C-alpha cells in the first residue's frame, strides 16, 4: 500500500491556555483517532509537533500518517478527534503529502 501524510497546521483558540491546549490534544484528541485497519488502509501514526522556541500560538503541526488507497476514508477515522480539536483550536491549514520513491 502507498504511504500518505496529512499535515494540519493548528493554533489554540485565543481564550485557551497554551499548556491546557497541549495537554488536551495529547491526552484527548490524539487518543480519539480510530487506528483500526479497514479495507481502505490503516493509520500508522499521529502526533502533535510544536515549533522549537515558538512564541506564537499557531506553531503546531498535527501529523497523520497512513497507508492506503485514498484519503477519503481518513476523514472518517479522524472525525471524533477533529471534533475534539475544534473545541479548543483552529485548523489553520491542511496539506497532503505522498513520499517519493
VOZA-587369 format. One record per residue: z, y, x of N, C-alpha, C, O, CB in turn; residue in one letter. Coordinates in steps of 0.001 Angstrom, whole numbers, padded with zeros to 6 digits, always signed. Glycine has a CB too. Example, Ala and Ser with C-alpha at 12.3 -4.5 7.8 and 13.67 -1.06 7.14 Angstrom:
+007800-005690+013190+007800-004500+012300+007800-003300+013200+008465-003319+014236+009046-004473+011308A +007080-002250+012850+007140-001060+013670+007870+000030+012900+008039+001138+013409+005725-000598+014084S 
This chain:
+000000-001181+000835+000000+000000+000000+000000+001244+000879+000501+001236+002003+001210-000002-000949X -000561+002284+000349-000667+003539+001077+000641+004334+000986+001288+004358-000061-001839+004373+000534X +001021+004979+002087+002251+005770+002132+001949+007207+001713+000907+007759+002066+002882+005736+003555X +002875+007811+000952+002742+009186+000481+004067+009911+000680+005130+009292+000728+002309+009226-001011X +003984+011221+000794+005183+012045+000920+005043+013242-000013+004023+013932-000001+005405+012509+002401X +006057+013480-000808+006116+014674-001662+007232+015542-001115+008330+015058-000845+006358+014310-003189X +006951+016819-000955+007931+017767-000424+008126+018876-001452+007171+019530-001870+007472+018354+000958X +009378+019075-001852+009737+020204-002708+010480+021203-001841+011408+020825-001126+010607+019752-003942X +010098+022458-001889+010940+023499-001304+011856+023940-002420+011384+024311-003495+010095+024712-000708X +013157+023909-002191+014116+024231-003246+015082+025307-002778+015301+025502-001583+014887+022976-003679X +015649+025993-003748+016647+027032-003493+017761+026884-004513+017521+026499-005657+016017+028462-003558X +018975+027190-004095+020070+027183-005062+019950+028428-005938+019453+029465-005497+021462+027132-004344X +020405+028313-007165+020419+029468-008060+021366+030526-007489+022332+030175-006811+020852+029053-009505X +021111+031813-007747+021934+032882-007164+023425+032765-007464+024248+033153-006635+021448+034204-007656X +023790+032235-008638+025204+032155-009000+025861+030831-008588+027004+030563-008961+025352+032347-010488X +025138+030004-007818+025672+028712-007366+026045+028813-005890+025227+029208-005060+024637+027563-007595X +027282+028454-005572+027770+028448-004197+026941+027471-003359+026629+026367-003807+029273+028070-004151X +026589+027884-002144+025745+027062-001274+026356+025680-000997+025659+024669-001071+025503+027788+000043X +027634+025640-000685+028309+024361-000436+028321+023473-001659+028117+022263-001560+029725+024598+000027X +028561+024074-002819+028555+023316-004072+027153+022775-004361+027000+021648-004834+029042+024200-005244X +026137+023585-004074+024752+023148-004258+024453+021938-003383+023925+020936-003865+023776+024293-003935X +024785+022030-002105+024512+020935-001182+025254+019662-001589+024687+018570-001551+024900+021335+000238X +026502+019804-001971+027278+018634-002411+026697+018026-003671+026575+016805-003772+028736+019016-002649X +026337+018864-004636+025789+018362-005893+024488+017600-005654+024276+016523-006210+025553+019517-006873X +023621+018172-004821+022337+017499-004571+022556+016164-003867+021959+015163-004263+021408+018397-003725X +023393+016125-002836+023578+014875-002092+024395+013838-002862+024202+012637-002671+024252+015162-000769X +025307+014289-003733+026165+013346-004457+025674+013007-005854+026012+011946-006378+027543+013899-004552X +024874+013891-006480+024439+013660-007858+022918+013525-008013+022444+012642-008728+024926+014785-008728X +022158+014399-007344+020703+014403-007530+020058+013223-006812+019353+012431-007438+020099+015721-007023X +020286+013097-005521+019631+012035-004759+019976+010640-005281+019080+009802-005386+020016+012139-003298X +021242+010359-005613+021546+009036-006158+020923+008779-007544+020833+007628-007971+023042+008867-006243X +020498+009833-008241+019884+009662-009567+018425+009231-009482+017823+008902-010504+019983+010955-010358X +017848+009226-008286+016454+008801-008125+016361+007301-008347+017110+006524-007755+015908+009182-006718X +015435+006905-009205+015216+005492-009512+014395+004865-008385+013190+005097-008288+014496+005319-010893X +015045+004077-007540+014379+003476-006381+013849+002068-006660+013336+001420-005747+015336+003429-005210X +013960+001582-007895+013480+000242-008216+011956+000177-008130+011275+001099-008579+013951-000174-009617X +011409-000905-007555+009950-001017-007428+009269-001225-008780+009863-001755-009719+009593-002169-006493X +008008-000794-008855+007174-001023-010035+005816-001523-009570+005570-001637-008369+007030+000277-010895X +004941-001817-010509+003583-002217-010146+002839-001078-009450+001924-001322-008663+002811-002668-011391X +003230+000168-009741+002573+001319-009138+002974+001576-007704+002256+002242-006958+002855+002523-009938X +004134+001042-007314+004605+001239-005956+006113+001290-005888+006805+000899-006828+004024+002499-005382X +006620+001776-004762+008064+001861-004570+008422+003113-003788+007796+003439-002780+008590+000615-003849X +009448+003808-004277+010016+004910-003500+010733+004297-002310+011484+003334-002467+010991+005798-004365X +010512+004841-001131+011119+004271+000068+012247+005121+000633+013128+004600+001317+010072+004076+001119X +012233+006430+000356+013352+007265+000796+013298+008623+000113+012246+009085-000330+013336+007436+002327X +014457+009237+000044+014576+010599-000473+015698+011278+000294+016740+010671+000542+014850+010614-002025X +015491+012528+000668+016519+013228+001437+016410+014735+001235+015356+015258+000871+016405+012883+002930X +017516+015414+001478+017560+016866+001419+017717+017385+002837+018610+016954+003567+018719+017368+000500X +016850+018309+003227+016911+018906+004557+017190+020396+004420+016738+021043+003475+015592+018661+005341X +017936+020926+005371+018192+022368+005406+017703+022892+006745+017950+022285+007788+019717+022693+005191X +017011+024019+006710+016525+024616+007949+017714+024944+008847+018666+025589+008409+015683+025891+007660X +017663+024510+010077+018761+024736+011023+019007+026224+011207+018083+026985+011495+018455+024077+012382X +020248+026629+011040+020621+028021+011229+020177+028953+010113+020295+030171+010244+020066+028503+012503X +019670+028404+009025+019143+029242+007942+020270+029978+007227+021322+029409+006936+018350+028389+006939X +020027+031241+006954+020979+032032+006182+020468+032293+004777+021229+032721+003909+021266+033349+006884X +019186+032040+004547+018613+032239+003210+018937+031046+002326+019158+029938+002817+017080+032451+003291X +018963+031279+001025+019307+030243+000057+018121+029357-000304+018287+028399-001059+019862+030875-001190X +016930+029650+000213+015749+028882-000179+015181+028063+000983+013978+027809+001036+014678+029819-000721X +016022+027662+001886+015566+026953+003078+015847+025455+003018+016167+024843+004037+016220+027539+004303X +015730+024866+001840+015931+023439+001671+014607+022757+001368+013748+023308+000681+016946+023164+000559X +014461+021550+001893+013322+020709+001551+013855+019403+000992+014724+018769+001590+012401+020459+002787X +013331+019006-000159+013648+017704-000748+012444+016827-000459+011352+017079-000967+013958+017798-002314X +012639+015796+000356+011560+014923+000797+011650+013607+000018+012706+012977-000033+011633+014671+002341X +010532+013203-000587+010451+011937-001309+009285+011149-000712+008150+011625-000705+010265+012161-002865X +009569+009943-000212+008525+009101+000366+008336+007871-000503+009299+007305-001019+008874+008695+001819X +007076+007463-000660+006796+006257-001423+005535+005589-000922+004713+006192-000232+006668+006575-002905X +005408+004331-001286+004202+003561-001042+003657+003145-002391+004393+002629-003233+004476+002322-000126X +002374+003368-002599+001790+003010-003882+000393+003550-004058-000228+004073-003133+002655+003500-004990X -000080+003402-005289-001469+003732-005588-001682+005165-006031-002723+005750-005731-001979+002822-006637X -000725+005747-006736-000905+007118-007226+000439+007821-007321+001494+007203-007176-001609+007124-008599X +000382+009126-007569+001610+009919-007655+002150+010016-009069+003277+010475-009257+001368+011302-007119X +001387+009601-010068+001803+009803-011461+003099+009083-011803+003954+009660-012475+000714+009338-012393X +003269+007862-011369+004486+007123-011699+005704+007698-010986+006832+007479-011427+004323+005652-011339X +005498+008429-009896+006608+009013-009158+007349+010033-010029+008573+010138-009959+006105+009676-007861X +006605+010782-010848+007243+011748-011746+008267+011067-012647+009343+011615-012888+006189+012465-012599X +007944+009885-013142+008877+009141-013998+010096+008684-013211+011212+008716-013729+008178+007929-014629X +009899+008263-011975+011004+007801-011138+011964+008944-010783+013158+008720-010581+010459+007162-009860X +011433+010158-010710+012234+011313-010316+012786+012098-011502+013549+013045-011315+011411+012226-009455X +012412+011719-012705+012712+012520-013897+014191+012898-014015+014509+014072-014204+012290+011763-015134X +015082+011942-013909+016523+012216-014056+017031+013112-012924+017811+014035-013158+017323+010894-014081X +016586+012835-011701+017009+013642-010560+016505+015072-010678+017231+016009-010345+016517+013022-009257X +015285+015257-011141+014720+016606-011292+015496+017393-012340+015745+018584-012154+013225+016533-011680X +015882+016749-013437+016694+017431-014461+018005+017928-013859+018422+019058-014114+016983+016483-015653X +018646+017089-013065+019905+017480-012428+019670+018631-011444+020439+019592-011412+020544+016271-011700X +018609+018529-010646+018307+019586-009682+018044+020908-010388+018502+021954-009929+017100+019200-008824X +017327+020875-011478+017004+022099-012208+018239+022795-012773+018182+023978-013108+016045+021786-013328X +019359+022071-012883+020579+022693-013404+021264+023576-012360+022060+024441-012724+021549+021617-013886X +020974+023378-011072+021629+024162-010014+020660+024818-009043+021069+025613-008197+022565+023283-009245X +019385+024493-009158+018436+025005-008180+017065+025260-008758+016790+024962-009920+018320+024057-007045X +016221+025812-007930+014850+026122-008306+013904+025343-007412+014076+025311-006193+014572+027641-008211X +012906+024715-008017+011839+024094-007232+010822+025193-006960+010051+025563-007846+011181+022850-007985X +010817+025713-005748+010001+026866-005393+008557+026445-005140+007626+027154-005524+010575+027571-004158X +008367+025300-004500+007024+024831-004170+007043+023310-004130+008083+022696-003892+006532+025423-002808X +005888+022715-004365+005742+021262-004338+004449+020938-003606+003399+021507-003903+005742+020654-005786X +004529+020016-002642+003356+019646-001857+003294+018129-001716+004327+017461-001713+003387+020323-000465X +002088+017587-001599+001874+016163-001395+001191+015948-000057+000315+016717+000341+001038+015556-002542X +001608+014881+000638+001001+014538+001925+000742+013045+001973+001481+012253+001387+001907+014975+003106X -000306+012672+002674-000595+011282+002987-000818+011215+004493-001713+011876+005020-001846+010742+002181X -000002+010412+005192-000168+010335+006638-001554+009841+007037-002131+008983+006369+000887+009430+007230X -002074+010378+008110-003368+009957+008634-003174+008715+009511-002137+008534+010148-004043+011110+009442X -004177+007896+009518-004163+006739+010406-003586+005507+009873-003544+004493+010570-003471+007050+011577X 
